[in-house]
Amino acid sequence: MSRPRTTAGKRNVQQHKREKAKAKQEKRAARRVEGPEVSASPVQASEAELLAELVEIQTAVEAATMSLEEFEERRDNIGRQLAEIERASS
């Protein structure tokens, strides 16, 4: 059985969690600002290729060969490209 943390230790852990969450929010906000620039580029891949890439990156995350942050970034990019394909076909 592990030793219980001290009050200061608990406080440090909570502070670290808050800082990490804040950094993550700022990173996401920065990506949203950059979003229109990325979506302005033409879609290079087909829908099938994008779905295959999505499966590939999910497998990479499950195998722990890709960070969760990189996965989220690539997943969002694939989502934007799929939305662009959908808009183009409508």
Backbone as CSV, one residue per row, in Angstrom:
resi,resn,N_x,N_y,N_z,CA_x,CA_y,CA_z,C_x,C_y,C_z
1,MET,0.846,-1.173,0.000,0.000,0.000,0.000,0.896,1.243,0.000
2,SER,0.535,2.229,-0.795,1.369,3.423,-0.910,1.121,4.379,0.248
3,ARG,2.126,5.213,0.486,2.007,6.211,1.554,1.094,7.337,1.092
4,PRO,0.287,7.854,1.997,-0.554,8.992,1.603,0.308,10.229,1.380
5,ARG,-0.124,11.074,0.471,0.617,12.294,0.178,0.402,13.324,1.278
6,THR,1.358,14.190,1.409,1.207,15.300,2.341,0.288,16.340,1.721
7,THR,-0.162,17.253,2.512,-1.024,18.318,2.006,-0.304,19.127,0.936
8,ALA,0.964,19.405,1.177,1.746,20.155,0.184,1.892,19.346,-1.098
9,GLY,2.077,18.052,-0.975,2.189,17.196,-2.154,0.909,17.188,-2.964
10,LYS,-0.217,17.107,-2.277,-1.511,17.138,-2.959,-1.697,18.476,-3.677
11,ARG,-1.307,19.539,-3.004,-1.435,20.869,-3.583,-0.583,20.989,-4.847
12,ASN,0.634,20.441,-4.791,1.519,20.479,-5.960,0.943,19.692,-7.124
13,VAL,0.370,18.532,-6.835,-0.236,17.710,-7.887,-1.400,18.455,-8.529
14,GLN,-2.245,19.053,-7.707,-3.387,19.800,-8.234,-2.933,21.004,-9.061
15,GLN,-1.904,21.695,-8.600,-1.376,22.845,-9.341,-0.841,22.400,-10.697
16,HIS,-0.135,21.278,-10.710,0.404,20.743,-11.962,-0.733,20.408,-12.931
17,LYS,-1.809,19.818,-12.423,-2.955,19.485,-13.267,-3.585,20.748,-13.844
18,ARG,-3.734,21.800,-13.012,-4.310,23.056,-13.494,-3.433,23.691,-14.575
19,GLU,-2.117,23.681,-14.352,-1.195,24.262,-15.336,-1.248,23.500,-16.653
20,LYS,-1.306,22.182,-16.572,-1.365,21.361,-17.777,-2.666,21.618,-18.539
21,ALA,-3.783,21.719,-17.819,-5.068,21.987,-18.456,-5.074,23.361,-19.118
22,LYS,-4.487,24.355,-18.444,-4.431,25.698,-19.012,-3.586,25.723,-20.280
23,ALA,-2.447,25.036,-20.257,-1.585,24.973,-21.440,-2.314,24.299,-22.602
24,LYS,-3.080,23.270,-22.289,-3.823,22.555,-23.314,-4.899,23.459,-23.929
25,GLN,-5.597,24.235,-23.084,-6.602,25.163,-23.587,-5.977,26.224,-24.490
26,GLU,-4.825,26.741,-24.088,-4.152,27.754,-24.896,-3.712,27.187,-26.240
27,LYS,-3.232,25.955,-26.227,-2.803,25.318,-27.472,-3.989,25.126,-28.410
28,ARG,-5.116,24.693,-27.859,-6.314,24.509,-28.681,-6.801,25.839,-29.241
29,ALA,-6.759,26.888,-28.422,-7.175,28.212,-28.885,-6.278,28.683,-30.021
30,ALA,-4.986,28.423,-29.909,-4.051,28.816,-30.967,-4.349,28.054,-32.255
31,ARG,-4.710,26.784,-32.130,-5.044,26.000,-33.329,-6.309,26.524,-33.981
32,ARG,-7.288,26.959,-33.165,-8.523,27.504,-33.736,-8.231,28.769,-34.531
33,VAL,-7.317,29.582,-34.046,-6.942,30.806,-34.751,-6.274,30.451,-36.068
34,GLU,-5.447,29.420,-36.072,-4.757,28.987,-37.281,-5.659,28.171,-38.190
35,GLY,-6.795,27.740,-37.709,-7.705,26.862,-38.436,-8.053,27.313,-39.848
36,PRO,-8.515,28.555,-40.053,-8.900,28.974,-41.405,-7.763,28.879,-42.414
37,GLU,-6.544,29.124,-41.965,-5.393,29.026,-42.857,-5.221,27.591,-43.349
38,VAL,-5.407,26.628,-42.463,-5.244,25.223,-42.817,-6.363,24.780,-43.747
39,SER,-7.603,25.187,-43.480,-8.728,24.740,-44.289,-8.744,25.409,-45.667
40,ALA,-7.993,26.495,-45.833,-7.946,27.171,-47.119,-7.171,26.359,-48.154
41,SER,-6.306,25.456,-47.693,-5.545,24.635,-48.628,-6.449,23.567,-49.225
42,PRO,-6.233,23.209,-50.471,-7.077,22.203,-51.107,-6.864,20.818,-50.491
43,VAL,-7.909,20.035,-50.515,-7.842,18.679,-49.983,-7.054,17.815,-50.959
44,GLN,-6.058,17.128,-50.453,-5.186,16.326,-51.296,-5.559,14.847,-51.310
45,ALA,-6.264,14.378,-50.286,-6.547,12.955,-50.153,-8.034,12.678,-50.359
46,SER,-8.329,11.437,-50.730,-9.721,11.037,-50.879,-10.283,10.675,-49.514
47,GLU,-11.588,10.509,-49.478,-12.256,10.169,-48.219,-11.750,8.829,-47.688
48,ALA,-11.566,7.859,-48.555,-11.075,6.541,-48.138,-9.665,6.634,-47.561
49,GLU,-8.812,7.452,-48.183,-7.443,7.620,-47.683,-7.438,8.286,-46.311
50,LEU,-8.319,9.267,-46.130,-8.393,9.955,-44.844,-8.887,9.018,-43.742
51,LEU,-9.876,8.201,-44.057,-10.377,7.244,-43.069,-9.311,6.204,-42.729
52,ALA,-8.548,5.789,-43.721,-7.461,4.837,-43.464,-6.395,5.474,-42.576
53,GLU,-6.107,6.748,-42.809,-5.133,7.449,-41.974,-5.646,7.584,-40.537
54,LEU,-6.946,7.821,-40.395,-7.541,7.920,-39.064,-7.386,6.610,-38.304
55,VAL,-7.625,5.499,-38.957,-7.439,4.186,-38.331,-5.972,3.990,-37.961
56,GLU,-5.082,4.411,-38.836,-3.644,4.269,-38.595,-3.200,5.055,-37.359
57,ILE,-3.669,6.289,-37.225,-3.235,7.073,-36.068,-3.880,6.578,-34.782
58,GLN,-5.096,6.038,-34.857,-5.716,5.454,-33.667,-4.918,4.246,-33.199
59,THR,-4.467,3.445,-34.127,-3.643,2.286,-33.800,-2.324,2.733,-33.182
60,ALA,-1.750,3.795,-33.706,-0.483,4.306,-33.183,-0.632,4.790,-31.747
61,VAL,-1.750,5.444,-31.433,-1.978,5.911,-30.067,-2.162,4.729,-29.129
62,GLU,-2.933,3.734,-29.567,-3.148,2.553,-28.735,-1.841,1.806,-28.481
63,ALA,-0.936,1.831,-29.448,0.354,1.164,-29.300,1.374,2.060,-28.589
64,ALA,0.957,3.262,-28.237,1.796,4.242,-27.536,3.014,4.669,-28.355
65,THR,2.876,4.700,-29.674,3.953,5.186,-30.527,3.712,6.625,-30.969
66,MET,2.544,7.179,-30.558,2.199,8.553,-30.894,1.605,9.205,-29.645
67,SER,1.956,10.460,-29.417,1.417,11.157,-28.251,-0.054,11.491,-28.491
68,LEU,-0.781,11.645,-27.411,-2.196,11.974,-27.495,-2.396,13.350,-28.130
69,GLU,-1.505,14.278,-27.837,-1.613,15.627,-28.407,-1.432,15.602,-29.924
70,GLU,-0.451,14.828,-30.389,-0.232,14.716,-31.833,-1.432,14.040,-32.490
71,PHE,-1.971,13.018,-31.811,-3.152,12.327,-32.326,-4.307,13.301,-32.491
72,GLU,-4.576,14.115,-31.442,-5.683,15.066,-31.502,-5.500,16.070,-32.634
73,GLU,-4.270,16.528,-32.818,-3.989,17.489,-33.886,-4.244,16.867,-35.262
74,ARG,-3.734,15.671,-35.467,-3.915,15.006,-36.767,-5.372,14.631,-36.985
75,ARG,-6.063,14.192,-35.922,-7.482,13.829,-36.026,-8.295,15.044,-36.430
76,ASP,-8.006,16.205,-35.807,-8.727,17.430,-36.151,-8.476,17.826,-37.600
77,ASN,-7.238,17.664,-38.053,-6.898,17.976,-39.440,-7.663,17.066,-40.404
78,ILE,-7.725,15.789,-40.085,-8.471,14.844,-40.923,-9.949,15.219,-40.929
79,GLY,-10.470,15.591,-39.775,-11.874,16.004,-39.685,-12.172,17.216,-40.560
80,ARG,-11.246,18.188,-40.541,-11.434,19.370,-41.385,-11.426,18.982,-42.865
81,GLN,-10.521,18.090,-43.233,-10.445,17.676,-44.640,-11.707,16.911,-45.046
82,LEU,-12.216,16.049,-44.157,-13.449,15.316,-44.467,-14.628,16.283,-44.600
83,ALA,-14.673,17.306,-43.744,-15.742,18.302,-43.841,-15.643,19.071,-45.148
84,GLU,-14.423,19.357,-45.589,-14.196,20.053,-46.852,-14.682,19.194,-48.035
85,ILE,-14.409,17.911,-47.973,-14.868,16.993,-49.022,-16.389,16.971,-49.051
86,GLU,-17.003,16.923,-47.866,-18.453,16.891,-47.782,-19.072,18.165,-48.349
87,ARG,-18.456,19.324,-48.026,-18.968,20.601,-48.559,-18.819,20.650,-50.079
88,ALA,-17.715,20.115,-50.586,-17.472,20.146,-52.027,-18.464,19.252,-52.771
89,SER,-18.888,18.180,-52.154,-19.799,17.254,-52.835,-21.257,17.677,-52.714
90,SER,-21.548,18.647,-51.854,-22.942,19.096,-51.665,-23.378,20.064,-52.724
